[in-house]
Amino acid sequence: MRLTFKKYGRLQGRDLCEFALENDHGMSVKLLNYGATLEDVTVPVDGAKRHIILSLKQAEDYSKERNFLGGTVGRIAGRVWRGQWKNGDHILQLPINDGKNHIPGGFGTDQQVWSFRTERGEDFVSVHFSLLDPDGHNGFPGNLQLEANYTLNNSGELLYDLTAYSDKLTIFNPTNHTYFCLDGLGTEINQTRLFLDADYYLPVKEDGLPVGGMESVEGTAFDFRKGKSMGEALKSGDAQIALREGLDHPFILNGQKAAAKVVASDGKVSMKMSTNAPAIVIYTANSFGKGEKQVKDLPQYGGLTLEAQNAPASGNDLREITLEPGKSWQRQVSWKFEY
């Protein structure tokens, strides 16, 4: 097992660092303390290294503009209706930055420079990132202490653990926003197969917020329980998929074991995901390949996210993502790769 890091810049009064982790079987991972970001994952395929998550060309590019690629996105990962949190008779107003709604955390945790420490074991290497998001930042109450831990082991498993603690009642619903592209960087996901242990999903409105309650996936383009290609869903003609130009939907998980599995079209790489989150939001890079942001250089449908989180709410009742003061919060995700 190997772990090295290098400084590549300075921002917000802190050093920007890139971390390189490698196990004994040729799998390598790159991390950034900018946004506690998963920058790159490569595995050996046919004697070459295959990049299996969407990445920018160099570490310096990540802080140029918000792109969400691999970042620890928060405090809130999804949209908040009208930016409002109704708590009893009090309504907290968050910044409106997405039409009439609030979207990922304002100036989010994925845009801040985290502190770090490294750890080496006999069969694992880890990087522990920490951040204090102060009371009132982006309108959120509470000093929020965060720690995001990435651990690579010799079983081809990358573990992501996020813990949080607040000194005031607040709302919190973060996620890791990695885009998986198991066929390789620059390809499309049409032939990638997805298995998802979810009987229900949430239909959404034009603004991306849920219409209301859950709907069964039975007989719809959203049924991945037995596995199917992403292209079968994307080209289904389903009105919900047409509305968002692809998948951009929450799925309610059936349990906390293997929640999802992604398989490359050639069958040479697969990834099994487990999490303690109640839901996964799948987004298929619908807006990539257009506009002026850096993602214009990445292909539309060039990757898919499996965002472990609580499903976004359709209104301002956010009790599912309320974090009480003095209570510890923890999110666990395992990505196990076979190659």
Contacts in CASP RR format, 6 or more apart in sequence:
PFRMAT RR
TARGET T0000
AUTHOR 0000-0000-0000
METHOD contacts of the structure
MODEL  1
MRLTFKKYGRLQGRDLCEFALENDHGMSVKLLNYGATLEDVTVPVDGAKR
HIILSLKQAEDYSKERNFLGGTVGRIAGRVWRGQWKNGDHILQLPINDGK
NHIPGGFGTDQQVWSFRTERGEDFVSVHFSLLDPDGHNGFPGNLQLEANY
TLNNSGELLYDLTAYSDKLTIFNPTNHTYFCLDGLGTEINQTRLFLDADY
YLPVKEDGLPVGGMESVEGTAFDFRKGKSMGEALKSGDAQIALREGLDHP
FILNGQKAAAKVVASDGKVSMKMSTNAPAIVIYTANSFGKGEKQVKDLPQ
YGGLTLEAQNAPASGNDLREITLEPGKSWQRQVSWKFEY
1 21 0 8 1.000
1 22 0 8 1.000
1 23 0 8 1.000
1 24 0 8 1.000
1 120 0 8 1.000
1 121 0 8 1.000
1 122 0 8 1.000
1 123 0 8 1.000
1 124 0 8 1.000
1 125 0 8 1.000
1 152 0 8 1.000
1 154 0 8 1.000
2 20 0 8 1.000
2 21 0 8 1.000
2 22 0 8 1.000
2 125 0 8 1.000
3 19 0 8 1.000
3 20 0 8 1.000
3 21 0 8 1.000
3 22 0 8 1.000
3 118 0 8 1.000
3 120 0 8 1.000
3 125 0 8 1.000
3 127 0 8 1.000
4 19 0 8 1.000
4 20 0 8 1.000
5 17 0 8 1.000
5 18 0 8 1.000
5 19 0 8 1.000
5 20 0 8 1.000
5 118 0 8 1.000
5 127 0 8 1.000
6 17 0 8 1.000
6 18 0 8 1.000
7 15 0 8 1.000
7 16 0 8 1.000
7 17 0 8 1.000
8 16 0 8 1.000
8 17 0 8 1.000
8 18 0 8 1.000
8 59 0 8 1.000
8 60 0 8 1.000
9 15 0 8 1.000
9 16 0 8 1.000
9 60 0 8 1.000
10 16 0 8 1.000
11 34 0 8 1.000
11 63 0 8 1.000
11 113 0 8 1.000
12 112 0 8 1.000
12 113 0 8 1.000
13 113 0 8 1.000
14 33 0 8 1.000
14 113 0 8 1.000
14 115 0 8 1.000
15 33 0 8 1.000
15 113 0 8 1.000
16 32 0 8 1.000
16 33 0 8 1.000
16 34 0 8 1.000
16 59 0 8 1.000
16 63 0 8 1.000
16 113 0 8 1.000
17 32 0 8 1.000
17 33 0 8 1.000
17 116 0 8 1.000
18 30 0 8 1.000
18 31 0 8 1.000
18 32 0 8 1.000
18 39 0 8 1.000
18 59 0 8 1.000
19 30 0 8 1.000
19 31 0 8 1.000
19 32 0 8 1.000
19 33 0 8 1.000
19 116 0 8 1.000
19 118 0 8 1.000
19 127 0 8 1.000
20 28 0 8 1.000
20 29 0 8 1.000
20 30 0 8 1.000
21 28 0 8 1.000
21 29 0 8 1.000
21 30 0 8 1.000
21 31 0 8 1.000
21 125 0 8 1.000
21 127 0 8 1.000
21 150 0 8 1.000
21 152 0 8 1.000
22 28 0 8 1.000
22 29 0 8 1.000
22 125 0 8 1.000
22 152 0 8 1.000
23 125 0 8 1.000
23 152 0 8 1.000
23 153 0 8 1.000
23 154 0 8 1.000
23 156 0 8 1.000
24 154 0 8 1.000
25 44 0 8 1.000
25 154 0 8 1.000
25 156 0 8 1.000
26 43 0 8 1.000
26 44 0 8 1.000
27 41 0 8 1.000
27 42 0 8 1.000
27 43 0 8 1.000
27 44 0 8 1.000
27 152 0 8 1.000
27 156 0 8 1.000
27 337 0 8 1.000
27 339 0 8 1.000
28 40 0 8 1.000
28 41 0 8 1.000
28 42 0 8 1.000
28 49 0 8 1.000
29 38 0 8 1.000
29 40 0 8 1.000
29 41 0 8 1.000
29 150 0 8 1.000
29 152 0 8 1.000
29 158 0 8 1.000
30 38 0 8 1.000
30 39 0 8 1.000
30 40 0 8 1.000
30 41 0 8 1.000
30 59 0 8 1.000
31 37 0 8 1.000
31 38 0 8 1.000
31 39 0 8 1.000
31 127 0 8 1.000
31 150 0 8 1.000
32 39 0 8 1.000
32 59 0 8 1.000
32 62 0 8 1.000
33 113 0 8 1.000
33 114 0 8 1.000
33 115 0 8 1.000
33 116 0 8 1.000
33 129 0 8 1.000
34 59 0 8 1.000
34 62 0 8 1.000
34 63 0 8 1.000
34 111 0 8 1.000
34 112 0 8 1.000
34 113 0 8 1.000
34 114 0 8 1.000
35 62 0 8 1.000
35 71 0 8 1.000
35 72 0 8 1.000
35 109 0 8 1.000
35 110 0 8 1.000
35 111 0 8 1.000
35 112 0 8 1.000
35 113 0 8 1.000
35 114 0 8 1.000
35 129 0 8 1.000
36 71 0 8 1.000
36 72 0 8 1.000
36 109 0 8 1.000
36 110 0 8 1.000
36 114 0 8 1.000
36 129 0 8 1.000
36 131 0 8 1.000
36 148 0 8 1.000
37 62 0 8 1.000
37 69 0 8 1.000
37 70 0 8 1.000
37 71 0 8 1.000
37 72 0 8 1.000
37 110 0 8 1.000
38 53 0 8 1.000
38 70 0 8 1.000
38 71 0 8 1.000
38 150 0 8 1.000
38 158 0 8 1.000
38 160 0 8 1.000
38 176 0 8 1.000
38 178 0 8 1.000
39 55 0 8 1.000
39 59 0 8 1.000
39 62 0 8 1.000
39 69 0 8 1.000
39 70 0 8 1.000
40 51 0 8 1.000
40 53 0 8 1.000
40 55 0 8 1.000
41 51 0 8 1.000
41 52 0 8 1.000
41 53 0 8 1.000
41 158 0 8 1.000
41 337 0 8 1.000
42 49 0 8 1.000
42 50 0 8 1.000
42 51 0 8 1.000
42 52 0 8 1.000
43 49 0 8 1.000
43 50 0 8 1.000
43 52 0 8 1.000
43 269 0 8 1.000
43 337 0 8 1.000
43 339 0 8 1.000
44 50 0 8 1.000
44 339 0 8 1.000
45 268 0 8 1.000
45 269 0 8 1.000
45 339 0 8 1.000
46 268 0 8 1.000
50 184 0 8 1.000
50 269 0 8 1.000
50 339 0 8 1.000
51 181 0 8 1.000
51 184 0 8 1.000
51 185 0 8 1.000
52 180 0 8 1.000
52 181 0 8 1.000
52 182 0 8 1.000
52 184 0 8 1.000
52 185 0 8 1.000
52 264 0 8 1.000
52 269 0 8 1.000
52 271 0 8 1.000
52 337 0 8 1.000
53 70 0 8 1.000
53 178 0 8 1.000
53 179 0 8 1.000
53 180 0 8 1.000
53 181 0 8 1.000
53 185 0 8 1.000
54 69 0 8 1.000
54 178 0 8 1.000
54 179 0 8 1.000
54 181 0 8 1.000
54 185 0 8 1.000
54 285 0 8 1.000
54 298 0 8 1.000
54 302 0 8 1.000
54 303 0 8 1.000
55 69 0 8 1.000
55 185 0 8 1.000
56 62 0 8 1.000
56 67 0 8 1.000
56 69 0 8 1.000
56 294 0 8 1.000
61 294 0 8 1.000
62 69 0 8 1.000
63 111 0 8 1.000
64 294 0 8 1.000
65 293 0 8 1.000
65 294 0 8 1.000
66 110 0 8 1.000
66 111 0 8 1.000
67 293 0 8 1.000
67 294 0 8 1.000
67 295 0 8 1.000
68 104 0 8 1.000
68 110 0 8 1.000
68 177 0 8 1.000
69 177 0 8 1.000
69 178 0 8 1.000
69 179 0 8 1.000
69 295 0 8 1.000
70 110 0 8 1.000
70 176 0 8 1.000
70 177 0 8 1.000
70 178 0 8 1.000
70 179 0 8 1.000
71 110 0 8 1.000
71 176 0 8 1.000
71 177 0 8 1.000
71 178 0 8 1.000
72 109 0 8 1.000
72 110 0 8 1.000
72 129 0 8 1.000
72 146 0 8 1.000
72 148 0 8 1.000
72 162 0 8 1.000
72 174 0 8 1.000
72 175 0 8 1.000
72 176 0 8 1.000
72 177 0 8 1.000
73 104 0 8 1.000
73 105 0 8 1.000
73 108 0 8 1.000
73 109 0 8 1.000
73 110 0 8 1.000
73 174 0 8 1.000
73 175 0 8 1.000
73 176 0 8 1.000
73 177 0 8 1.000
74 104 0 8 1.000
74 105 0 8 1.000
74 108 0 8 1.000
74 109 0 8 1.000
74 110 0 8 1.000
74 172 0 8 1.000
74 173 0 8 1.000
74 174 0 8 1.000
74 175 0 8 1.000
75 105 0 8 1.000
75 108 0 8 1.000
75 109 0 8 1.000
75 133 0 8 1.000
75 138 0 8 1.000
75 140 0 8 1.000
75 144 0 8 1.000
75 170 0 8 1.000
75 171 0 8 1.000
75 172 0 8 1.000
75 173 0 8 1.000
75 174 0 8 1.000
76 94 0 8 1.000
76 102 0 8 1.000
76 104 0 8 1.000
76 105 0 8 1.000
76 171 0 8 1.000
76 172 0 8 1.000
76 173 0 8 1.000
76 174 0 8 1.000
76 321 0 8 1.000
77 104 0 8 1.000
77 173 0 8 1.000
77 174 0 8 1.000
77 175 0 8 1.000
77 177 0 8 1.000
77 281 0 8 1.000
77 307 0 8 1.000
77 309 0 8 1.000
78 103 0 8 1.000
78 104 0 8 1.000
78 173 0 8 1.000
78 175 0 8 1.000
78 281 0 8 1.000
78 309 0 8 1.000
78 312 0 8 1.000
79 98 0 8 1.000
79 101 0 8 1.000
79 102 0 8 1.000
79 103 0 8 1.000
79 207 0 8 1.000
79 208 0 8 1.000
79 209 0 8 1.000
79 312 0 8 1.000
80 94 0 8 1.000
80 101 0 8 1.000
80 102 0 8 1.000
80 103 0 8 1.000
80 312 0 8 1.000
80 313 0 8 1.000
80 316 0 8 1.000
80 318 0 8 1.000
81 101 0 8 1.000
81 209 0 8 1.000
81 313 0 8 1.000
81 314 0 8 1.000
81 315 0 8 1.000
81 316 0 8 1.000
82 96 0 8 1.000
82 100 0 8 1.000
82 101 0 8 1.000
82 102 0 8 1.000
82 315 0 8 1.000
82 316 0 8 1.000
83 93 0 8 1.000
83 94 0 8 1.000
83 95 0 8 1.000
83 96 0 8 1.000
83 101 0 8 1.000
83 102 0 8 1.000
83 316 0 8 1.000
84 91 0 8 1.000
84 92 0 8 1.000
84 93 0 8 1.000
84 94 0 8 1.000
84 315 0 8 1.000
84 316 0 8 1.000
85 91 0 8 1.000
85 92 0 8 1.000
85 94 0 8 1.000
85 171 0 8 1.000
85 316 0 8 1.000
85 318 0 8 1.000
86 316 0 8 1.000
86 317 0 8 1.000
86 318 0 8 1.000
87 169 0 8 1.000
87 322 0 8 1.000
91 316 0 8 1.000
92 139 0 8 1.000
92 141 0 8 1.000
94 102 0 8 1.000
94 105 0 8 1.000
94 106 0 8 1.000
94 138 0 8 1.000
94 139 0 8 1.000
94 140 0 8 1.000
95 102 0 8 1.000
95 106 0 8 1.000
95 138 0 8 1.000
95 139 0 8 1.000
96 102 0 8 1.000
97 103 0 8 1.000
97 106 0 8 1.000
98 207 0 8 1.000
99 207 0 8 1.000
100 207 0 8 1.000
101 207 0 8 1.000
101 209 0 8 1.000
104 110 0 8 1.000
105 138 0 8 1.000
105 140 0 8 1.000
106 138 0 8 1.000
107 137 0 8 1.000
107 138 0 8 1.000
108 138 0 8 1.000
109 131 0 8 1.000
109 133 0 8 1.000
109 146 0 8 1.000
109 174 0 8 1.000
110 177 0 8 1.000
112 131 0 8 1.000
112 133 0 8 1.000
114 129 0 8 1.000
114 130 0 8 1.000
114 131 0 8 1.000
114 146 0 8 1.000
114 148 0 8 1.000
115 129 0 8 1.000
115 130 0 8 1.000
115 131 0 8 1.000
116 127 0 8 1.000
116 128 0 8 1.000
116 129 0 8 1.000
116 130 0 8 1.000
117 127 0 8 1.000
117 128 0 8 1.000
118 125 0 8 1.000
118 126 0 8 1.000
118 127 0 8 1.000
118 128 0 8 1.000
119 125 0 8 1.000
119 126 0 8 1.000
119 127 0 8 1.000
119 128 0 8 1.000
120 126 0 8 1.000
123 153 0 8 1.000
123 154 0 8 1.000
124 151 0 8 1.000
124 152 0 8 1.000
124 153 0 8 1.000
124 154 0 8 1.000
125 151 0 8 1.000
125 152 0 8 1.000
126 149 0 8 1.000
126 150 0 8 1.000
126 151 0 8 1.000
126 152 0 8 1.000
127 149 0 8 1.000
127 150 0 8 1.000
128 147 0 8 1.000
128 148 0 8 1.000
128 149 0 8 1.000
129 147 0 8 1.000
129 148 0 8 1.000
129 149 0 8 1.000
129 150 0 8 1.000
130 145 0 8 1.000
130 146 0 8 1.000
130 147 0 8 1.000
130 148 0 8 1.000
131 145 0 8 1.000
131 146 0 8 1.000
131 147 0 8 1.000
131 148 0 8 1.000
132 143 0 8 1.000
132 144 0 8 1.000
132 145 0 8 1.000
132 146 0 8 1.000
133 140 0 8 1.000
133 143 0 8 1.000
133 144 0 8 1.000
133 146 0 8 1.000
134 142 0 8 1.000
134 143 0 8 1.000
135 141 0 8 1.000
135 142 0 8 1.000
135 143 0 8 1.000
135 167 0 8 1.000
135 168 0 8 1.000
136 142 0 8 1.000
140 170 0 8 1.000
140 171 0 8 1.000
141 166 0 8 1.000
141 168 0 8 1.000
141 169 0 8 1.000
141 170 0 8 1.000
142 166 0 8 1.000
142 167 0 8 1.000
142 168 0 8 1.000
142 170 0 8 1.000
142 325 0 8 1.000
143 166 0 8 1.000
143 167 0 8 1.000
143 168 0 8 1.000
144 164 0 8 1.000
144 165 0 8 1.000
144 166 0 8 1.000
144 170 0 8 1.000
144 172 0 8 1.000
145 164 0 8 1.000
145 165 0 8 1.000
145 166 0 8 1.000
146 162 0 8 1.000
146 163 0 8 1.000
146 164 0 8 1.000
147 162 0 8 1.000
147 163 0 8 1.000
147 164 0 8 1.000
148 160 0 8 1.000
148 161 0 8 1.000
148 162 0 8 1.000
149 159 0 8 1.000
149 160 0 8 1.000
149 161 0 8 1.000
149 162 0 8 1.000
149 163 0 8 1.000
150 158 0 8 1.000
150 159 0 8 1.000
150 160 0 8 1.000
151 158 0 8 1.000
151 159 0 8 1.000
151 161 0 8 1.000
152 158 0 8 1.000
152 159 0 8 1.000
153 159 0 8 1.000
155 336 0 8 1.000
156 336 0 8 1.000
156 337 0 8 1.000
156 338 0 8 1.000
157 334 0 8 1.000
157 335 0 8 1.000
157 336 0 8 1.000
157 337 0 8 1.000
158 334 0 8 1.000
158 335 0 8 1.000
158 336 0 8 1.000
158 337 0 8 1.000
159 332 0 8 1.000
159 333 0 8 1.000
159 334 0 8 1.000
159 335 0 8 1.000
160 176 0 8 1.000
160 332 0 8 1.000
160 333 0 8 1.000
160 334 0 8 1.000
160 335 0 8 1.000
161 330 0 8 1.000
161 331 0 8 1.000
161 332 0 8 1.000
161 333 0 8 1.000
162 174 0 8 1.000
162 176 0 8 1.000
162 330 0 8 1.000
162 331 0 8 1.000
163 328 0 8 1.000
163 329 0 8 1.000
163 330 0 8 1.000
163 331 0 8 1.000
164 172 0 8 1.000
164 174 0 8 1.000
164 323 0 8 1.000
164 328 0 8 1.000
164 329 0 8 1.000
164 330 0 8 1.000
165 326 0 8 1.000
165 327 0 8 1.000
165 328 0 8 1.000
165 329 0 8 1.000
166 172 0 8 1.000
166 323 0 8 1.000
166 324 0 8 1.000
166 325 0 8 1.000
166 326 0 8 1.000
167 325 0 8 1.000
167 326 0 8 1.000
168 325 0 8 1.000
169 322 0 8 1.000
169 323 0 8 1.000
169 324 0 8 1.000
169 325 0 8 1.000
170 322 0 8 1.000
170 323 0 8 1.000
171 318 0 8 1.000
171 321 0 8 1.000
171 322 0 8 1.000
171 323 0 8 1.000
172 321 0 8 1.000
172 323 0 8 1.000
172 329 0 8 1.000
173 309 0 8 1.000
173 310 0 8 1.000
173 312 0 8 1.000
173 321 0 8 1.000
174 309 0 8 1.000
174 331 0 8 1.000
175 281 0 8 1.000
175 307 0 8 1.000
175 308 0 8 1.000
175 309 0 8 1.000
176 307 0 8 1.000
176 308 0 8 1.000
176 333 0 8 1.000
177 305 0 8 1.000
177 307 0 8 1.000
178 305 0 8 1.000
178 306 0 8 1.000
179 285 0 8 1.000
179 302 0 8 1.000
179 303 0 8 1.000
179 304 0 8 1.000
179 305 0 8 1.000
180 262 0 8 1.000
180 271 0 8 1.000
180 303 0 8 1.000
180 304 0 8 1.000
180 305 0 8 1.000
180 306 0 8 1.000
181 187 0 8 1.000
181 189 0 8 1.000
181 192 0 8 1.000
181 302 0 8 1.000
181 303 0 8 1.000
181 304 0 8 1.000
182 192 0 8 1.000
182 262 0 8 1.000
182 263 0 8 1.000
182 264 0 8 1.000
182 269 0 8 1.000
182 270 0 8 1.000
182 271 0 8 1.000
183 189 0 8 1.000
183 191 0 8 1.000
183 192 0 8 1.000
183 264 0 8 1.000
183 265 0 8 1.000
183 266 0 8 1.000
183 269 0 8 1.000
184 264 0 8 1.000
186 298 0 8 1.000
186 299 0 8 1.000
186 302 0 8 1.000
187 299 0 8 1.000
187 302 0 8 1.000
188 299 0 8 1.000
188 300 0 8 1.000
188 301 0 8 1.000
188 302 0 8 1.000
188 303 0 8 1.000
189 230 0 8 1.000
189 231 0 8 1.000
189 284 0 8 1.000
189 285 0 8 1.000
189 301 0 8 1.000
189 302 0 8 1.000
189 303 0 8 1.000
189 304 0 8 1.000
190 229 0 8 1.000
190 230 0 8 1.000
190 231 0 8 1.000
190 234 0 8 1.000
190 235 0 8 1.000
190 301 0 8 1.000
191 229 0 8 1.000
191 230 0 8 1.000
191 231 0 8 1.000
191 265 0 8 1.000
192 229 0 8 1.000
192 230 0 8 1.000
192 262 0 8 1.000
192 263 0 8 1.000
192 264 0 8 1.000
192 265 0 8 1.000
192 303 0 8 1.000
192 304 0 8 1.000
193 227 0 8 1.000
193 228 0 8 1.000
193 229 0 8 1.000
193 230 0 8 1.000
193 262 0 8 1.000
193 263 0 8 1.000
193 265 0 8 1.000
194 224 0 8 1.000
194 227 0 8 1.000
194 228 0 8 1.000
194 229 0 8 1.000
194 230 0 8 1.000
194 260 0 8 1.000
194 261 0 8 1.000
194 262 0 8 1.000
194 263 0 8 1.000
194 282 0 8 1.000
194 304 0 8 1.000
195 224 0 8 1.000
195 225 0 8 1.000
195 226 0 8 1.000
195 227 0 8 1.000
195 260 0 8 1.000
195 261 0 8 1.000
195 262 0 8 1.000
195 263 0 8 1.000
196 224 0 8 1.000
196 225 0 8 1.000
196 227 0 8 1.000
196 251 0 8 1.000
196 259 0 8 1.000
196 260 0 8 1.000
196 280 0 8 1.000
196 282 0 8 1.000
197 225 0 8 1.000
197 253 0 8 1.000
197 254 0 8 1.000
197 255 0 8 1.000
197 257 0 8 1.000
197 258 0 8 1.000
197 259 0 8 1.000
197 260 0 8 1.000
198 217 0 8 1.000
198 224 0 8 1.000
198 225 0 8 1.000
198 251 0 8 1.000
198 252 0 8 1.000
198 253 0 8 1.000
198 254 0 8 1.000
198 259 0 8 1.000
198 280 0 8 1.000
199 216 0 8 1.000
199 217 0 8 1.000
199 218 0 8 1.000
199 225 0 8 1.000
199 252 0 8 1.000
199 254 0 8 1.000
200 214 0 8 1.000
200 215 0 8 1.000
200 216 0 8 1.000
200 217 0 8 1.000
200 251 0 8 1.000
200 252 0 8 1.000
201 214 0 8 1.000
201 215 0 8 1.000
201 217 0 8 1.000
201 220 0 8 1.000
201 222 0 8 1.000
201 249 0 8 1.000
201 250 0 8 1.000
201 251 0 8 1.000
201 252 0 8 1.000
202 210 0 8 1.000
202 211 0 8 1.000
202 212 0 8 1.000
202 213 0 8 1.000
202 214 0 8 1.000
202 215 0 8 1.000
202 249 0 8 1.000
202 250 0 8 1.000
202 251 0 8 1.000
202 252 0 8 1.000
202 311 0 8 1.000
202 312 0 8 1.000
203 210 0 8 1.000
203 211 0 8 1.000
203 212 0 8 1.000
203 213 0 8 1.000
203 215 0 8 1.000
203 240 0 8 1.000
203 249 0 8 1.000
204 210 0 8 1.000
204 211 0 8 1.000
204 240 0 8 1.000
204 243 0 8 1.000
204 244 0 8 1.000
204 248 0 8 1.000
204 249 0 8 1.000
205 211 0 8 1.000
205 243 0 8 1.000
206 243 0 8 1.000
208 244 0 8 1.000
208 248 0 8 1.000
209 312 0 8 1.000
209 314 0 8 1.000
209 315 0 8 1.000
210 250 0 8 1.000
210 311 0 8 1.000
210 312 0 8 1.000
210 313 0 8 1.000
210 314 0 8 1.000
211 314 0 8 1.000
212 314 0 8 1.000
213 314 0 8 1.000
214 252 0 8 1.000
217 223 0 8 1.000
217 224 0 8 1.000
217 225 0 8 1.000
217 251 0 8 1.000
220 238 0 8 1.000
221 232 0 8 1.000
221 233 0 8 1.000
221 236 0 8 1.000
221 237 0 8 1.000
221 238 0 8 1.000
221 240 0 8 1.000
221 241 0 8 1.000
222 233 0 8 1.000
222 238 0 8 1.000
222 240 0 8 1.000
222 247 0 8 1.000
222 249 0 8 1.000
222 251 0 8 1.000
224 233 0 8 1.000
229 265 0 8 1.000
230 247 0 8 1.000
230 284 0 8 1.000
230 301 0 8 1.000
230 304 0 8 1.000
233 241 0 8 1.000
233 247 0 8 1.000
234 241 0 8 1.000
234 246 0 8 1.000
234 247 0 8 1.000
234 284 0 8 1.000
234 301 0 8 1.000
240 249 0 8 1.000
241 247 0 8 1.000
244 286 0 8 1.000
245 286 0 8 1.000
245 287 0 8 1.000
246 284 0 8 1.000
246 286 0 8 1.000
246 301 0 8 1.000
247 282 0 8 1.000
247 283 0 8 1.000
247 284 0 8 1.000
247 286 0 8 1.000
247 304 0 8 1.000
248 281 0 8 1.000
248 282 0 8 1.000
248 283 0 8 1.000
248 284 0 8 1.000
248 286 0 8 1.000
249 281 0 8 1.000
249 282 0 8 1.000
250 279 0 8 1.000
250 280 0 8 1.000
250 281 0 8 1.000
250 311 0 8 1.000
250 312 0 8 1.000
251 279 0 8 1.000
251 280 0 8 1.000
251 281 0 8 1.000
251 282 0 8 1.000
252 278 0 8 1.000
252 279 0 8 1.000
252 311 0 8 1.000
253 259 0 8 1.000
253 275 0 8 1.000
253 277 0 8 1.000
253 278 0 8 1.000
253 279 0 8 1.000
253 280 0 8 1.000
256 274 0 8 1.000
256 275 0 8 1.000
256 276 0 8 1.000
257 274 0 8 1.000
258 272 0 8 1.000
258 273 0 8 1.000
258 274 0 8 1.000
259 273 0 8 1.000
259 274 0 8 1.000
259 275 0 8 1.000
259 277 0 8 1.000
259 280 0 8 1.000
259 306 0 8 1.000
259 308 0 8 1.000
260 272 0 8 1.000
260 273 0 8 1.000
260 280 0 8 1.000
260 306 0 8 1.000
261 270 0 8 1.000
261 271 0 8 1.000
261 272 0 8 1.000
261 273 0 8 1.000
262 270 0 8 1.000
262 271 0 8 1.000
262 273 0 8 1.000
262 304 0 8 1.000
262 306 0 8 1.000
263 269 0 8 1.000
263 270 0 8 1.000
264 270 0 8 1.000
268 339 0 8 1.000
269 337 0 8 1.000
269 338 0 8 1.000
269 339 0 8 1.000
270 337 0 8 1.000
270 338 0 8 1.000
270 339 0 8 1.000
271 335 0 8 1.000
271 336 0 8 1.000
271 337 0 8 1.000
271 338 0 8 1.000
272 334 0 8 1.000
272 335 0 8 1.000
272 336 0 8 1.000
272 338 0 8 1.000
273 306 0 8 1.000
273 308 0 8 1.000
273 333 0 8 1.000
273 334 0 8 1.000
273 335 0 8 1.000
273 336 0 8 1.000
274 333 0 8 1.000
274 334 0 8 1.000
274 336 0 8 1.000
275 308 0 8 1.000
275 331 0 8 1.000
275 332 0 8 1.000
275 333 0 8 1.000
275 334 0 8 1.000
276 330 0 8 1.000
276 331 0 8 1.000
276 332 0 8 1.000
277 308 0 8 1.000
277 309 0 8 1.000
277 310 0 8 1.000
277 331 0 8 1.000
277 333 0 8 1.000
278 310 0 8 1.000
278 311 0 8 1.000
279 308 0 8 1.000
279 309 0 8 1.000
279 310 0 8 1.000
279 311 0 8 1.000
280 306 0 8 1.000
280 307 0 8 1.000
280 308 0 8 1.000
280 309 0 8 1.000
281 305 0 8 1.000
281 307 0 8 1.000
281 309 0 8 1.000
281 311 0 8 1.000
281 312 0 8 1.000
282 304 0 8 1.000
282 305 0 8 1.000
282 306 0 8 1.000
282 307 0 8 1.000
283 304 0 8 1.000
283 305 0 8 1.000
283 307 0 8 1.000
284 301 0 8 1.000
284 302 0 8 1.000
284 303 0 8 1.000
284 304 0 8 1.000
284 305 0 8 1.000
285 295 0 8 1.000
285 298 0 8 1.000
285 299 0 8 1.000
285 300 0 8 1.000
285 301 0 8 1.000
285 302 0 8 1.000
285 303 0 8 1.000
285 304 0 8 1.000
286 300 0 8 1.000
286 301 0 8 1.000
287 295 0 8 1.000
287 300 0 8 1.000
288 295 0 8 1.000
288 296 0 8 1.000
288 298 0 8 1.000
288 299 0 8 1.000
288 300 0 8 1.000
288 301 0 8 1.000
288 302 0 8 1.000
289 295 0 8 1.000
289 296 0 8 1.000
289 297 0 8 1.000
289 298 0 8 1.000
289 299 0 8 1.000
289 300 0 8 1.000
290 296 0 8 1.000
290 300 0 8 1.000
308 331 0 8 1.000
308 333 0 8 1.000
309 331 0 8 1.000
310 320 0 8 1.000
310 321 0 8 1.000
311 320 0 8 1.000
313 320 0 8 1.000
313 321 0 8 1.000
323 329 0 8 1.000
END
